[in-house]
Structure formats: C-alpha cells, structure tokens
Amino acid sequence: MKKHNFGAGPCILPQQALDATVAAIKDFNGIGLSVLEISHRSKDWEAVMDECRALWKELLNIPDGYNVLFLSGGASMQFMQVPYNILNKKAAYLDTGVWASKAIKEAKLFGEVQIVASGKDNNYSSIPKGYTIPNDVDYFHITTNNTIYGSEIKEDIDSPVNLVADMSSDIMTRPVDVSKYALIYGGAQKNVGPAGVTFIIVRDDILGKVERPLPSMMDYRNHIKEGSMYNTPPVVSIYIMTETLKWLKSIGGVAEMHKRDNAKAELLYAEIDRNKMFRGTVTKEDRSIMNVCFVMEEAYKEKEADFMEFAKTRGMVGLKGHRLVGGFRASIYNALPIESVQALVDCMKEFEKLNT
Ligand SMILES: *Cc1c(COP(=O)(O)O)cnc(C)c1O
C-alpha cells in the first residue's frame, strides 16, 4: 500500500518525477548511458541545467538582475555562505525558531548581529510583529516558514534594507514578489526535490561588496560564472528537481499550487479546531499551510501514542511532532494529495468517536 506521507523532510515527491528519474538513471535520453555516468559538461546534461533554471525563472517570475544557483551543502550551509558573501559589519535577524536561531549563530562569526524580535518567550507559537527593521545593517534575514513550529510569514514584507529569506519549506507554495528580496535560499528537500541540492536566488548587485577574501567555493560569483557547475553538480538531485518543477508547471504553476495548498491546510485546521481531542499550537493568523502542528488536549494527553498507532494502521507516516513541540506535525507539502489530508481528517473523526 502506498503510504500517506506526512514527513517533514525529506518528504513526498510527485510520482511522475520519481518515475522519470528512475528511467533517466537506467538510460538517459535514450543515449545508452545512465545520467549518473555521463560528463556534466555534455550537451544532454547542460540541457537539464538550462531547463531547470528556466523553470525556476518562469514559475517564480524572477526578474532580470537575479541569478538562480543550484549548489550543495543544504540550507544549513547557506546560514554561513550568506554572511560570508554579504555581511560586512552588521546584519539584522528575525528569530522565529530553530532554523532562524541556527542562521543567527553562523552570522555572528562574520559580524555584528541584531535580533530585531524573537518568538522564543512563547515557544515560537506566533510570528513576532511590530518590530522595526534597522537602516544601518547590510541585510535583514527572515525564515518564512518555520518547519518545526508550524508558523509562517505568508506575505512579502517591505524592508528598507536588503531582505534575505530562508524559504526552505515554503518555496513554490505561493506566488512571491522576488523583487522585494535580495537573496532567497533553501534546501530542495521540502517542496522542490530531494536532499542534495540547495537553491539560491540572488540579485547580482549585492555581491562583491565585502572586504574579506572569499574561498572560491564560497564565492557566489564563481558559481554564477560557471552556471552552477564550478564543480561537479549533484545530477540526480537536480534531475528530480527539474521533473518536480515540470509537474508543478503542468498543474498550473505556483498560483494553482497555492490554492490547493490552502485548501489542504483549511481542511486539516478545521478538523483540529472542531475535534474536541485536539488543538493547534500556533496563533491562527500565523498558521503554516505546510507544517500543521497540533497536540492532544490535556484531558486526552494519555491517548497520544494510541492515536499515532491508530493513524499508522491506516497508512499514515511521518506524523510525530518535533520533540521541541511534541504532539503531531502533519507536513502537507506540494506533492501530498488532498486525499491524504482527507484520510487524516477521517482518522481524527473516527478516533474521537471511539474515545469520547
Ligand atoms: C529543513 C530546513 C533547513 C535545513 O535544511 P538542510 O538542507 O538540511 O540544511 C533550514 N531551514 C528551514 C526553514 C528548514 O525547513
């Protein structure tokens, strides 16, 4: 039985992307070789890189003056590579959870970091508001979707300084006005592909302004010059990402995806709010449409393990909440069909009937 995969990442991928990749691993473009066995300088491979870049530009409507890079190292490496390239003296960060905190820790190695606001005091159950972005910083960094806590910044904010965003877990889930950002990055493995490739969308004019010397592999400009092939690229990860974006385009692009993602999230949150055994952990207005975090109401706390087991027998996997939040986390990424969300909702209803 195919499972209902609510895993937080790596996560569910479109079946057609997996099938196309299996075929390319066996015989790439009918050339009698695997995509794993050919030079990344070959025409056939360069066509994949070009298509992938073109799909990014088209799907997110990326304006001129920006480059899209596909590198290795994950979003975690960007926590360091971003300040390496663009933090001269001081940067501002919004602390919205674990990933934001990790980004802050790395940035401190390169300069002064001002934390403009933090959700730490309420265990990151909402997005801080009413803060002021300082004018005297090189950039302001946000994490748009907090994968662990299930909160999300759902609109493009206005910033008086260069805006940098970690969009690992909500890229391609809503239309984004890229022109409001100087740099957007993320690991592919939440919504656009498997682990092994990291996307970076960077505006050219912010580069080359730091005084420190940059190691070649750290310098975005080298990767721009070489079309993300300064060294051997992770070909399978990029191939699956390309196929995933082709699937996204085929269903109607990011605007259509946003509608479907919202519908899935509304369905699940409505049941969490209705069902007397469960409650959400995030302030309603800040609820993520990707990572739905919920716990059992106090009166039913001892049923938590039972519910997990109950869901498991119905083919649901990946529902365990992060240890910092507890309870459950249903990650309902792009490739997860609404039928899986409906199956979870049915499961919650049934469990309520049996236990109340
Ligand atoms: C998963 C995740 C990361 C870490 O990504 P890696 O590619 O594993 O380094 C960083 N930020 C956010 C928001 C994430 O969801």
The ligand as an SDF file (V2000), in Angstrom:
LIG
                    3D

 15 15  0  0  0  0  0  0  0  0999 V2000
   14.9740   21.8560    6.7050 C   0  0  0  0  0  0  0  0  0  0  0  0
   15.2820   23.2850    6.9000 C   0  0  0  0  0  0  0  0  0  0  0  0
   16.6070   23.7630    6.9550 C   0  0  0  0  0  0  0  0  0  0  0  0
   17.8070   22.8510    6.8740 C   0  0  0  0  0  0  0  0  0  0  0  0
   17.9890   22.3790    5.6120 O   0  0  0  0  0  0  0  0  0  0  0  0
   19.2390   21.4770    5.1950 P   0  0  0  0  0  0  0  0  0  0  0  0
   19.1450   21.4820    3.7110 O   0  0  0  0  0  0  0  0  0  0  0  0
   19.0320   20.1380    5.8230 O   0  0  0  0  0  0  0  0  0  0  0  0
   20.4590   22.1300    5.7050 O   0  0  0  0  0  0  0  0  0  0  0  0
   16.7930   25.1160    7.1000 C   0  0  0  0  0  0  0  0  0  0  0  0
   15.7620   25.9760    7.1820 N   0  0  0  0  0  0  0  0  0  0  0  0
   14.4810   25.5410    7.1400 C   0  0  0  0  0  0  0  0  0  0  0  0
   13.3830   26.5360    7.2330 C   0  0  0  0  0  0  0  0  0  0  0  0
   14.2100   24.1900    7.0070 C   0  0  0  0  0  0  0  0  0  0  0  0
   12.9450   23.7570    6.9630 O   0  0  0  0  0  0  0  0  0  0  0  0
  1  2  1  0
  2  3  1  0
  2 14  2  0
  3  4  1  0
  3 10  2  0
  4  5  1  0
  5  6  1  0
  6  7  2  0
  6  8  1  0
  6  9  1  0
 10 11  1  0
 11 12  2  0
 12 13  1  0
 12 14  1  0
 14 15  1  0
M  END
$$$$
